[in-house]
Each structure stands twice: as structure tokens, then as C-alpha cells.
């Protein structure tokens, strides 16, 4: 499969910025790594910051997570939460370089702020799911949004604890951690 020039530019930018930092990479270097002209970069993105902004939006998880909720939910709390958690970690880990870039430079605060739409989408999806589980009498009556936030923080914390390398206090695999934490959620929410 041949990648289009926009995708090549996003991948090249992510790889170079992860290695050298946002400020340490020029548009000329990005274009050369993507095997396109610098004019192609400017024609498609206008600037290095716009390129990174589009990459963050393109590679984040809200589209995939929306698809999971629309197509793969089976209305079994344990199975669904494990599937959601597994997909979240898969996407977050595949985008590890983007997190390192965006979190590593204060100049990119506008991109970080704009990227908040993705966790807000996940919060809405999780809240609606937990509310529907209550309506179906498959979950105890509780504040669905508070439970959704707790579930998200739990998974985000696990990801962040390993962002810069192996976590010194995680002696088990992420899968073991997910199973244990989801078991707690299921026990607390099952009627």
C-alpha cells in the first residue's frame, strides 16, 4: 500500500520530533524524510505546528473508540470493559511518540488543549454505555459519569506510568492490571 504525501509527512514529523524534539526539527528535514518537497508540506499543512496538530487529530482514538462502542459492545460489563480498555491501551501505545512530543514542549499547549476533544468523546461514550447498562438492569444505579471518569483515569494512569519507560512499581503485565481493575469495577457495579 502506497502512502499519500500527507500521511508520509505526518509519520516523518512524528518520528523526527520524537527523536529531536519539536523545536529541533525543520520543515525541510520533515519533507526530506517524507521524500516530498518542502512546498508540499506547506501546501498541505501551512506550517510545522499545523502538521503536528493534524497528526495528533489523525492518530488519536476517538474515531476508533466510537466504532468500538457502535459495533462491538455485547452488553456484558466484564467483556465490554476489557475490550474498551484493551483498545484504549493499544491505540495509546501506538501513539506513544505523539504523547512524548506534545507533552515535552510548552509551546504546544494549544495542540494539547485541542486534543482534549478525544477524552471528552470517550467520556461521553462510556457515560452513555454505563447509563444504558443501568437501564437494562445490568448495573447498579450509580453516577455513570463519575464511574466513566474513574475508569478513564485508571487506564490513563496505567498508560502514563509507562510512557517514559518501564514503570518501577508495575510488576505485572498491562493485561494482568486490566483484568484485576476491571474485576473490581464489575464487582462494584453488578447488581
C-alpha angles and dihedrals in degrees: 000000000000117000120225120239094257092055092045090052093049092049093046092048093050093048095046096042091048089054101039105018128251095282093043095066128073128208087243091058092047092050092048092050090050090048093236133109122270086240088061089055092051093043092053102036110010094219145015091256092052089050091054092044091054091046091053090049094045097048100039123105111246096096093048093043092050088052091050092053093045098045113019109040111118097180093245108124097213096044094044096047091047091049091048092047093046092050091046093053092044092054095041092050092048088054096045093120091056091054092050091051098045096041092045099063126056089202088071096062091116090057091048090051093049091048089062088086088078097059089042089056091049091048090053092047093048093045092051091047093051091045090052090048088056091049090051089050090241093118135039118257107268141134098292094195093052090051091047091052091048091051091049094048090049092054095039090050091052090050095046093048088064100035095103096036141301113345112244093218101043107091094165133062122268088249091056091048092049093050092050095046093044090050088057092050092048093049091049096046103037113102 
